[in-house]
Amino acid sequence: MTPSPLITKEMAGTVTVLALGPQCAQINDPLLDPLSTELLDHVRGAVPPLVALDLSATEFFGSGFIEVLLRAFRELQKRPGAKMAICGLQTYCREVLEITHLDQLWPLPATRGEAVAQLLAE
């Protein structure tokens, strides 16, 4: 039996919406490699390179996941017009991204709808 995916993918117009599943409520070291592989696969397949990452199911992540986010963003940026937003952040996760000033790199809209609208408007 193959493990269920950690990320679900939906299209909202031309924006690829990637939602981390309930298995990603606490992103710890054992999850980092499979999550990184899956996220990078989705990012590479995003056409056009507009990605909204929905972390509404995630309550905790540490510096290892920040590295995964940065790797995914760098991969996405290899293509012209690439944009990424992170939405649905719970308080702790939002604070981590704000403290590390990554909120200056990615927009952090509250909802998927806001993320999609922001990516399409820019």
N, C-alpha and C positions, 0 to 999 in steps of 0.2 A: 504494500500500500504506500502510495506517495504522500508525503506530508502536504497539508493544505498550505496554500500560499500565505505569506505574511502580509502581502499587499494586494488590494483589489484595485483594478483599473476601470475607469469609466471615462467616456468622452463627454465633454460639455462644449458643444460646438467644436472649435479647433483646439481646445485646451484639454490636455491629458490630466485627469484628476486621479491621483494615487492616494489611497487611504490605507493607513496602517491598521491592521486588524486587532482584535482583542488580545491576541497572543503577544502584542507589542505594548501592553499596558505598562510594563516595567522593562525597559530596554537595558539589558545587562550583557555582560561579555559573551555568553554562549549564543546570543541572538545576533551579535554584530556581523559575523561573517555571512550567514545566510541572508540577513536583511540587506547587507551591502550588495551582495550578488544580485538579489532580486531587484533592488532599487536601481542599480546601474543598468540592468537589462531593460527595465521600463524606460529609463531616461534615454538610453540609446535609441529606443524605438519610438520615442515621442516625435510625431510629425504633425504640424510644425513643432519646434522645440519650446513649447509653452507648457509648463508643468505647475500644477497646484498640488501641494503635498498636504493632505489632511491628517493631522495628528490628534484628532479629537478623542481617540481611544487611548492615547498615550498619557500616562500620569507622571512618568519619570524617565529621564535619560541623562547620561553623563557625557563626559568629554569624548568617549569612544564614538558615540552616535553623532556628535558634532563633526568629527572627522569624516564619518560616512556622508553626512549632509554636504560637506565641503567637496568631497570627491565627486559626488553626484552633480553638484553645481558646476565644477570644473569640466566634467564630461559634457554636460549640457552646453556649456559656453563654447565648445569647439565648433558650434554651428551658428551661423548668422541669425540674429533675431531672437536668440535664446533668452527666456525669462523664467523665473521660478518664484513662487510665493508659498508661504507656509501658513496654513489656516487651522482653525479649531484648537488652538493651543490652550491647554489648561494652565492655571496660574503659575505653577512651579516651572513648567517648560518655557512659558513666555519669559519669565524672569531670567532664566538661564540664557536665553538668546539675547535679551536686553543687556544683561550684565556683561556679556562677551561682545557686545556691540554688533552682533550679527543681524539685529533688526535694521541696521543701516545697509546691509547687503541684500536682504530679502524683505519684501513687504510681509507683514504679519496680520492679514485681515482676520476678522473673527469667524467668518463662515466661508463655506465653499463658494457660495454665490458671489460673495464679495471678492474672493480671490479670482474667480473666473472673470468677473467684470473688470477688475484691476489689470489683469494680464492682457485682456483684449483692448483695453483703453490706452495702454502705454504705447 
